[in-house]
Amino acid sequence: MDLLFTLLYYAIQFYTFALIAYILLSWFPGARESSFGEFLGRICEPYLEPFRKIIPPLGMIDISPIVAILVLRFAINGLTVLFSML
């Protein structure tokens, strides 16, 4: 059980860092068109899309990635509580 928790924990952590990297790429012109940016786009956009449909951008600022990262953090906290009870 500990191995499963550890794998899930690190998978969510890795995905959170991938989201942060993808968000930071938007600050640099043309960075999302690189092979690394396209790879992150294929991984991150399917997860971010539902949040963007629910939360509209505030002017030029898109806060949906912040909410998406918070959901991942809540998932980690929920997993921690769930596996601590087992």
CNS distance restraints for C-alpha pairs under 8 A (distance, minus, plus):
assign (resid   1 and name CA) (resid   5 and name CA) 6.32 0.50 0.50
assign (resid   1 and name CA) (resid  83 and name CA) 7.89 0.50 0.50
assign (resid   2 and name CA) (resid   6 and name CA) 6.05 0.50 0.50
assign (resid   2 and name CA) (resid  83 and name CA) 7.99 0.50 0.50
assign (resid   3 and name CA) (resid   7 and name CA) 6.12 0.50 0.50
assign (resid   4 and name CA) (resid   8 and name CA) 6.18 0.50 0.50
assign (resid   5 and name CA) (resid   9 and name CA) 5.93 0.50 0.50
assign (resid   5 and name CA) (resid  79 and name CA) 7.38 0.50 0.50
assign (resid   5 and name CA) (resid  80 and name CA) 7.95 0.50 0.50
assign (resid   5 and name CA) (resid  83 and name CA) 7.01 0.50 0.50
assign (resid   6 and name CA) (resid  10 and name CA) 6.14 0.50 0.50
assign (resid   7 and name CA) (resid  11 and name CA) 6.02 0.50 0.50
assign (resid   8 and name CA) (resid  12 and name CA) 6.15 0.50 0.50
assign (resid   9 and name CA) (resid  13 and name CA) 6.18 0.50 0.50
assign (resid   9 and name CA) (resid  76 and name CA) 6.41 0.50 0.50
assign (resid   9 and name CA) (resid  79 and name CA) 7.91 0.50 0.50
assign (resid  10 and name CA) (resid  14 and name CA) 5.95 0.50 0.50
assign (resid  11 and name CA) (resid  15 and name CA) 6.16 0.50 0.50
assign (resid  12 and name CA) (resid  16 and name CA) 6.09 0.50 0.50
assign (resid  12 and name CA) (resid  72 and name CA) 6.77 0.50 0.50
assign (resid  12 and name CA) (resid  76 and name CA) 7.22 0.50 0.50
assign (resid  13 and name CA) (resid  17 and name CA) 6.35 0.50 0.50
assign (resid  14 and name CA) (resid  18 and name CA) 6.19 0.50 0.50
assign (resid  15 and name CA) (resid  19 and name CA) 6.18 0.50 0.50
assign (resid  16 and name CA) (resid  20 and name CA) 6.31 0.50 0.50
assign (resid  16 and name CA) (resid  69 and name CA) 6.33 0.50 0.50
assign (resid  16 and name CA) (resid  72 and name CA) 7.09 0.50 0.50
assign (resid  17 and name CA) (resid  21 and name CA) 6.13 0.50 0.50
assign (resid  18 and name CA) (resid  22 and name CA) 6.09 0.50 0.50
assign (resid  18 and name CA) (resid  40 and name CA) 6.72 0.50 0.50
assign (resid  18 and name CA) (resid  44 and name CA) 7.39 0.50 0.50
assign (resid  19 and name CA) (resid  23 and name CA) 6.11 0.50 0.50
assign (resid  19 and name CA) (resid  40 and name CA) 7.75 0.50 0.50
assign (resid  19 and name CA) (resid  44 and name CA) 6.12 0.50 0.50
assign (resid  19 and name CA) (resid  65 and name CA) 7.65 0.50 0.50
assign (resid  19 and name CA) (resid  69 and name CA) 7.63 0.50 0.50
assign (resid  20 and name CA) (resid  24 and name CA) 6.17 0.50 0.50
assign (resid  21 and name CA) (resid  25 and name CA) 6.23 0.50 0.50
assign (resid  22 and name CA) (resid  26 and name CA) 7.02 0.50 0.50
assign (resid  22 and name CA) (resid  32 and name CA) 7.83 0.50 0.50
assign (resid  22 and name CA) (resid  37 and name CA) 6.90 0.50 0.50
assign (resid  22 and name CA) (resid  40 and name CA) 5.99 0.50 0.50
assign (resid  22 and name CA) (resid  41 and name CA) 7.02 0.50 0.50
assign (resid  22 and name CA) (resid  44 and name CA) 7.37 0.50 0.50
assign (resid  23 and name CA) (resid  27 and name CA) 7.71 0.50 0.50
assign (resid  23 and name CA) (resid  65 and name CA) 7.57 0.50 0.50
assign (resid  24 and name CA) (resid  28 and name CA) 7.64 0.50 0.50
assign (resid  25 and name CA) (resid  31 and name CA) 5.62 0.50 0.50
assign (resid  25 and name CA) (resid  32 and name CA) 6.04 0.50 0.50
assign (resid  25 and name CA) (resid  37 and name CA) 7.12 0.50 0.50
assign (resid  26 and name CA) (resid  31 and name CA) 7.10 0.50 0.50
assign (resid  26 and name CA) (resid  32 and name CA) 6.84 0.50 0.50
assign (resid  30 and name CA) (resid  34 and name CA) 7.03 0.50 0.50
assign (resid  31 and name CA) (resid  37 and name CA) 6.05 0.50 0.50
assign (resid  32 and name CA) (resid  36 and name CA) 7.45 0.50 0.50
assign (resid  32 and name CA) (resid  37 and name CA) 4.03 0.50 0.50
assign (resid  32 and name CA) (resid  38 and name CA) 5.90 0.50 0.50
assign (resid  32 and name CA) (resid  41 and name CA) 7.52 0.50 0.50
assign (resid  33 and name CA) (resid  37 and name CA) 5.78 0.50 0.50
assign (resid  33 and name CA) (resid  38 and name CA) 5.94 0.50 0.50
assign (resid  34 and name CA) (resid  38 and name CA) 6.10 0.50 0.50
assign (resid  35 and name CA) (resid  39 and name CA) 6.13 0.50 0.50
assign (resid  36 and name CA) (resid  40 and name CA) 6.25 0.50 0.50
assign (resid  37 and name CA) (resid  41 and name CA) 6.02 0.50 0.50
assign (resid  38 and name CA) (resid  42 and name CA) 6.23 0.50 0.50
assign (resid  39 and name CA) (resid  43 and name CA) 6.49 0.50 0.50
assign (resid  40 and name CA) (resid  44 and name CA) 5.81 0.50 0.50
assign (resid  41 and name CA) (resid  45 and name CA) 5.37 0.50 0.50
assign (resid  42 and name CA) (resid  46 and name CA) 7.24 0.50 0.50
assign (resid  43 and name CA) (resid  47 and name CA) 7.70 0.50 0.50
assign (resid  44 and name CA) (resid  48 and name CA) 6.19 0.50 0.50
assign (resid  45 and name CA) (resid  49 and name CA) 5.77 0.50 0.50
assign (resid  46 and name CA) (resid  50 and name CA) 7.68 0.50 0.50
assign (resid  47 and name CA) (resid  51 and name CA) 7.71 0.50 0.50
assign (resid  47 and name CA) (resid  68 and name CA) 7.86 0.50 0.50
assign (resid  48 and name CA) (resid  52 and name CA) 6.29 0.50 0.50
assign (resid  48 and name CA) (resid  64 and name CA) 7.21 0.50 0.50
assign (resid  48 and name CA) (resid  65 and name CA) 6.50 0.50 0.50
assign (resid  48 and name CA) (resid  68 and name CA) 6.68 0.50 0.50
assign (resid  49 and name CA) (resid  53 and name CA) 6.37 0.50 0.50
assign (resid  50 and name CA) (resid  54 and name CA) 6.48 0.50 0.50
assign (resid  51 and name CA) (resid  55 and name CA) 5.90 0.50 0.50
assign (resid  51 and name CA) (resid  64 and name CA) 5.44 0.50 0.50
assign (resid  51 and name CA) (resid  65 and name CA) 7.49 0.50 0.50
assign (resid  51 and name CA) (resid  67 and name CA) 7.50 0.50 0.50
assign (resid  51 and name CA) (resid  68 and name CA) 6.72 0.50 0.50
assign (resid  52 and name CA) (resid  56 and name CA) 6.08 0.50 0.50
assign (resid  52 and name CA) (resid  57 and name CA) 7.74 0.50 0.50
assign (resid  52 and name CA) (resid  64 and name CA) 5.61 0.50 0.50
assign (resid  55 and name CA) (resid  63 and name CA) 7.45 0.50 0.50
assign (resid  55 and name CA) (resid  64 and name CA) 5.89 0.50 0.50
assign (resid  56 and name CA) (resid  62 and name CA) 7.24 0.50 0.50
assign (resid  56 and name CA) (resid  64 and name CA) 7.68 0.50 0.50
assign (resid  57 and name CA) (resid  61 and name CA) 5.62 0.50 0.50
assign (resid  57 and name CA) (resid  62 and name CA) 4.42 0.50 0.50
assign (resid  57 and name CA) (resid  63 and name CA) 6.52 0.50 0.50
assign (resid  57 and name CA) (resid  64 and name CA) 7.61 0.50 0.50
assign (resid  58 and name CA) (resid  62 and name CA) 6.22 0.50 0.50
assign (resid  58 and name CA) (resid  63 and name CA) 7.51 0.50 0.50
assign (resid  63 and name CA) (resid  67 and name CA) 6.74 0.50 0.50
assign (resid  64 and name CA) (resid  68 and name CA) 6.15 0.50 0.50
assign (resid  65 and name CA) (resid  69 and name CA) 6.12 0.50 0.50
assign (resid  66 and name CA) (resid  70 and name CA) 6.23 0.50 0.50
assign (resid  67 and name CA) (resid  71 and name CA) 6.23 0.50 0.50
assign (resid  68 and name CA) (resid  72 and name CA) 6.49 0.50 0.50
assign (resid  69 and name CA) (resid  73 and name CA) 6.28 0.50 0.50
assign (resid  70 and name CA) (resid  74 and name CA) 6.18 0.50 0.50
assign (resid  71 and name CA) (resid  75 and name CA) 6.19 0.50 0.50
assign (resid  72 and name CA) (resid  76 and name CA) 6.34 0.50 0.50
assign (resid  73 and name CA) (resid  77 and name CA) 6.27 0.50 0.50
assign (resid  74 and name CA) (resid  78 and name CA) 5.99 0.50 0.50
assign (resid  75 and name CA) (resid  79 and name CA) 6.06 0.50 0.50
assign (resid  76 and name CA) (resid  80 and name CA) 6.12 0.50 0.50
assign (resid  77 and name CA) (resid  81 and name CA) 6.30 0.50 0.50
assign (resid  78 and name CA) (resid  82 and name CA) 6.03 0.50 0.50
assign (resid  79 and name CA) (resid  83 and name CA) 5.96 0.50 0.50
assign (resid  80 and name CA) (resid  84 and name CA) 5.98 0.50 0.50
assign (resid  81 and name CA) (resid  85 and name CA) 6.41 0.50 0.50
assign (resid  82 and name CA) (resid  86 and name CA) 6.86 0.50 0.50
